[in-house]
């Protein structure tokens, strides 16, 4: 796929934004609505995210509640929460579902950090792929004599600065998440 130098910043931003969103669903032992982003509920004949079938409320650092707008969604929601890989046991309290967030063990924190680093590496790989696509485009432009050797060199330097900035942003996102995960 051909990517121009003008499109590169947007592509790099998409990679970093995807990583941020992906890491937001990793729990650090504190209640956050984003923890439920990956949970899909089989309701109304389709898979829906929790935030589209009810209100999510953070009561305190260790407790969230979900109040479905439709009482018929309670049972499928309970099932989806129990089957999720989050290690949360939902408790039904009337028409509200309580979600106590257990503390993470040191071992589990380290597993999350390892997973987070793998996701950050995937983001670095995506940045390298965008860099390759832009470089291929620039080389193609040079071979067609649409840009000069000086233009090519200047654009490659500009591209490298964009790559460095994107990798720095990814490293910052990963470092912040690691601190969050390892904080007890």
N, C-alpha and C positions, 0 to 999 in steps of 0.2 A: 504494500500500500504506500502510495506516495504522500509524504507529508512535507509541507513547505516550512521554511524557517519561521514564517509568520504564525503558522498553526502550532508550532512546538510548545510555546508557553501554555497554551490552553490544554494540550495533551499532557504536559507535565503536571499541571494543576489537577487534571482529572485523576491522574495516578495517585497523587498525594491525598486528594479528597476521598477517593475510594478506600485508601488505607486508613484514614481517620475514621470513616464510617464503619469499616470492618473491625477495627480495634475497639470502637465504642461499645460493641456488644460483648467484649471480654470483661467479665466481672472482676472487680478488685475487692470483693468482700463488702461493698457498700451498695445500698439500694440506688438504682438509677433506672429511669424508664427505658433507656437504650438497651438494657439487658434483655428486654423482651422483643427487640427488633427482629431477631432471627426465628422467633416462634411463630409458626403458621397454624391457624385454627381452621379445621374443616367445618365450615358453617355456610348455610345458604347455598350449598352445592359448589362451593369453591374454597380455595385456600386463602385465608385473609390474615393480615397481621393483627396482633392484639390491639394496637391503638386504633384500629378501624371498627372494632366491635364493642369497645367500652372505654371508660375513663381509667387511666393509670394514675395513681396518686402515691407519692413517696411520703410515708408517714414519718419515718426517721431513718437513720443510717442502716438499720437492719430490717426494715419492714416496708413493703409496698402493698397496695391494694389495687384490685381491678374490679370495677363495677360495670358489668355488661349492660348495654342499653336494652337488650332483649333478653328476657329470662330464658328463652330457648337456647341461648348461646352458652349458658353456664356449664352444662355437661360437656360439650365439645371443647370448651376452653379449659376446663379442669383436666380433661384427657390430654390435650396438647401440652399443657404445662408439666404434667407428670411424665410424659414421654420425651420431653426436651432433655438435652444433655447438660442442663444447667445445674443439676443437683439441688433443685428447689422443690420442696413438698408443699403444694398449695393446700390451704385450709378453707373450706367453705363456711362462711358465716352469714347466714341468711341469703341475700342476693349479692353479697360481696365476697370476693375471693382474696384471702390474705396470703401474701407471699413472704414468709420469713427468709431473710438472706443469711445463710450460715457463714461464719468466718472461714476463710481459706486456710488450709494447712500450708506449711512451708513447702511441702512436696508439690502440692497443687499449684502454688504460686510459681514455683520453678517450671512446672509443665506449661503454665500459661506464658511465661517469659520465653520459653523455647518456641512455642507456637507463634508468639508475637514476632520473634526474630525471623522465623520462616516467612511470615507474611510481609515483613519489611524487606526481606531479600527478594521476594516476588515483585515488590514495588520497584526495587533497584533494577531488576531484570526488565521490567516494563519500560523504565526510563532508558535503559540501554537499547531496547528495541525501537523506541521513538527516535533516539539519536541515530541509529542505523538507517531508519527510514528517511530521515532528513538528509543524512550524509549521502545516501543513494540518490536522492532527488537533486542535491547540489552537484554531484558528480555527473549526473545525466545532463543537467543544465550546462555544465562546463564542456562536456563532450559535444554538445550541439552548438557550442560557441555562443551561448546566450549570456554567459557571464565570463569575466576575465579571470586569470589566475589570481590576481590581487583580490578581486571580489570573493572568489572561492575561499582564499585564506582568511579574509576578514570575516566572512560568514561562518567558517568553521570555528574561529575563535569565539564568535558570538554564541554559536551553538554550544561550545564547551562550557561557557559561562552559565548558560541556561541549565545544562546538565548538572554542573556543580551545585547550582542553587537548588535544583530539584532534589538531588541526593542529600544535600544539607537539610532540607525541609523534612525529608523522610527520616533521616537520622534523629532529628529533633523530636518528631512525632513518636518514633520508637523509644527514644530515651525517656521522654515524658511518661509514656505508657509503662515502661519498665519500672520507673520510680513509683508510679501509682500501684502497680501490681505487687511490688515488694514491700510497700508500706503496710505495716500491721495496724 
